[in-house]
Amino acid sequence: MKESSKFIRTQTPRSSQREHSVPLYLTSSFMFDDAEHGRAMFTEEVEGNIYSRYSNPNTSEFIQKVCDAEGAEAGLAFSSGMAAVFASFAGLLKSGDHIVAFRSIFGSTHQLFTQLLPRWGITTTYVDASKPEDFEKALRPETKMVFLETPSNPGLELVDLEWLGALKKKHNFILNVDNCFATPYLQKPVQYGADLVSHSSTKYMDGQGRVLGGIVVGRKDLIKEMMFFIRHTGPAMSAFNAWVFSKSLETLPVRMDRHCSNALKVAQALEKHSDVEVVRYPFLQSHPQHDLAKRQMKQGGGIVTFIIKGGMQRAMSFLDALEMISLSSNLGDTRTIATHPVSTTHSKLTDEERAQIGIFPGTIRISVGLEDAEDIIADLARALDNSK
Ligand SMILES: *Cc1c(COP(=O)(O)O)cnc(C)c1O
């Protein structure tokens, strides 16, 4: 079956009720057929559901769909994207281990690297995606993992996955990619050698701004090792959220096609506006890594970033002049959202740290939704004209 069909047709086996759409399995635990069955399940001689902190039919269905889409062997579902990202470190690393991370990453992941993981003796070195020559210099004998996001938030900088996958053959590290912005529909890091792929499913996988969740898929041996960590620490995804995500994945390809075509139109319109300094979108000719984007991604994604002329004050006045577009810090929703990173998502960083990842006082991030592109562009143009 083709990928878009698998998102729809991968389902938990039908129950005796002959339901067409998979029901919600709201049950904390599952029964054993007899005493011997219970014993065999706990020694893992027999596979199956025991307790929903370990597995549940709804979470298993969601995991299977994402594994198929990413081309991964196994996976685990989590209560949020950050629980997933944290488990990919805490479940596999120990005191003394070292991580090399590409600098442009999600704010809470940055806090993990700089504030929390050092408490347990795990240290991180940042490298810049724009200086790939520095990457190998950052590796140490104790480097166990390399972590990155591509495209990055909100600078939309790319990391060349093919290049990194080739380097992995020379050095021994776990390649861990947060694929949240692209989704497996647009980019498949496993193809290039990624060992783990993580997602905040809160974003495009739900796609309608309703529930929190996260997932990590990848190599079976690594997922098994992480399974021990999550069984005993409990960041499991709820059956309800898994049910929502699994239904949402049925429409992921259709939604992503529309997010991407709308985003390209928005980026092209913004590029023509005289009050816009720079527009960043991976599939714009003007993106410095346009060729890489075309090689690595099927389409450019749903996020467009631009710098408005007039800095901080103009950016705030522009946001207040928007009529339809929502002001929120979320992304990957049906509704178009405008975010000002300096005053919200990236306010904890210093000016210097922000400049290093391409965030300036006039930077605006647009998560382009599924409304008619003409309405989105009209609202942006009106707000540009009406702000000072
Ligand atoms: C939102 C996000 C996360 C965190 O996910 P939550 O579901 O909010 O915990 C991690 N990485 C990226 C790239 C994100 O956009």
The ligand as an SDF file (V2000), in Angstrom:
LIG
                    3D

 15 15  0  0  0  0  0  0  0  0999 V2000
    6.4880   21.7990   20.3820 C   0  0  0  0  0  0  0  0  0  0  0  0
    7.8000   21.1760   20.1190 C   0  0  0  0  0  0  0  0  0  0  0  0
    8.3850   20.3300   21.0810 C   0  0  0  0  0  0  0  0  0  0  0  0
    7.7240   20.0490   22.4180 C   0  0  0  0  0  0  0  0  0  0  0  0
    6.5300   19.3750   22.2750 O   0  0  0  0  0  0  0  0  0  0  0  0
    5.3120   19.4350   23.3510 P   0  0  0  0  0  0  0  0  0  0  0  0
    4.3140   18.5260   22.7540 O   0  0  0  0  0  0  0  0  0  0  0  0
    4.8810   20.8550   23.4180 O   0  0  0  0  0  0  0  0  0  0  0  0
    5.8630   18.9700   24.6520 O   0  0  0  0  0  0  0  0  0  0  0  0
    9.6160   19.7700   20.7860 C   0  0  0  0  0  0  0  0  0  0  0  0
   10.2490   20.0220   19.6170 N   0  0  0  0  0  0  0  0  0  0  0  0
    9.7190   20.8460   18.6730 C   0  0  0  0  0  0  0  0  0  0  0  0
   10.4560   21.0920   17.4170 C   0  0  0  0  0  0  0  0  0  0  0  0
    8.4800   21.4420   18.8940 C   0  0  0  0  0  0  0  0  0  0  0  0
    7.9580   22.2600   17.9680 O   0  0  0  0  0  0  0  0  0  0  0  0
  1  2  1  0
  2  3  1  0
  2 14  2  0
  3  4  1  0
  3 10  2  0
  4  5  1  0
  5  6  1  0
  6  7  2  0
  6  8  1  0
  6  9  1  0
 10 11  1  0
 11 12  2  0
 12 13  1  0
 12 14  1  0
 14 15  1  0
M  END
$$$$
